[in-house]
Amino acid sequence: MGAVRTRRTLDIKGADAVMAAAESEATRNGYRVVIAIVDAWGHLLQLRRTEDAQAASVQVAVDKARTAAIFVRPSRVIEQQVSSGRLGALALHGETPDQDELVSLAGARAAFGVTEVPALTYSGARAAAEAAAAAATARGVWPVAAVVDAGGELMYLWRPDRAQVASVGVATDKARTAALYRRPSKDFEDQAAHGRPSALHLAQAVPLQGGVPVIHRGHVIAGVGVSGASSADEDNELAVLAADAAAEAARASARDGRVGQATGPAAAR
């Protein structure tokens, strides 16, 4: 399998179409609701709060949308599992549906456009981690290397026997920072060190060097994070090596034509 594939993602016009259809259904029925649209990772794309909708519904709507996105199924399925006695489903992160489902269905059935973008495959993520592993082993250091997808979710993790436990979370957080903010995590550490302490408090950002985005054809397709080498500088060096390896593997796949087809719910539309 190649190191890169394509995936279909909801674009701005597509999100507008979904929102318009959902809002039209709500208005037609006089529903006072909050409508949330999220991407495949559950990150908010659009939110509309109709007239007189309760403020508490904002987070509930986002949680419902996130549940549907990350479990790739209607949130009603989770509610039905609870109602039928599977109480363990209550532990799943997210909310359950109610009568607002009519509005959600109207939005989901709208005719909307999507955009195809490149995405790193498992094979590409492994290539990145193995590049960091090879370089680290040659240097006699034992860090953890984590690779996340464009949405910041873990794809591959290299944890040698001699790695410190704390590095697992730190490496993943560095990779997530690089992917979500589309820049090296070192940028935030530099900002904090040079008079911008607010960089220490950015949402889902770890201001520690060692996180590097993987870029292919102008798109951030993943993030690599390394933690636990001999120094912060070496963490960053290894992360750069890993990101470069992933980018090169993606370029090779594209040249050879080994690019997988778009996947995900939108691919069937």
Number of C-alpha atoms within 10 A of each C-alpha: 12 20 26 29 24 17 20 21 20 20 16 15 12 17 20 18 19 27 24 16 20 25 24 15 18 21 15 9 11 11 17 17 22 26 26 24 26 22 18 21 17 19 15 15 15 16 15 17 17 16 12 10 14 12 11 9 15 17 14 18 25 23 22 26 27 25 25 23 20 16 17 12 12 18 22 17 15 22 18 14 14 15 11 8 9 12 12 9 16 14 7 10 13 21 21 22 21 11 8 15 15 14 22 25 15 18 24 16 12 16 11 18 18 17 13 16 17 24 25 31 23 18 17 27 30 22 23 32 28 19 21 29 23 13 15 21 13 9 11 11 18 20 29 31 36 34 39 29 26 26 20 24 18 19 19 22 22 21 18 14 10 10 17 15 13 11 20 21 14 22 30 29 30 34 37 32 33 31 31 20 18 19 18 27 28 22 16 24 18 16 15 17 13 9 9 12 13 10 18 16 12 11 9 13 20 25 24 25 27 33 38 32 35 35 24 21 11 9 14 24 27 33 41 41 40 36 33 22 24 14 12 15 13 19 25 24 20 28 34 24 18 33 27 19 22 34 27 19 22 30 19 16 19 18 10 10 11 16 22 18 13 18 14 12 14 16 13 8 9
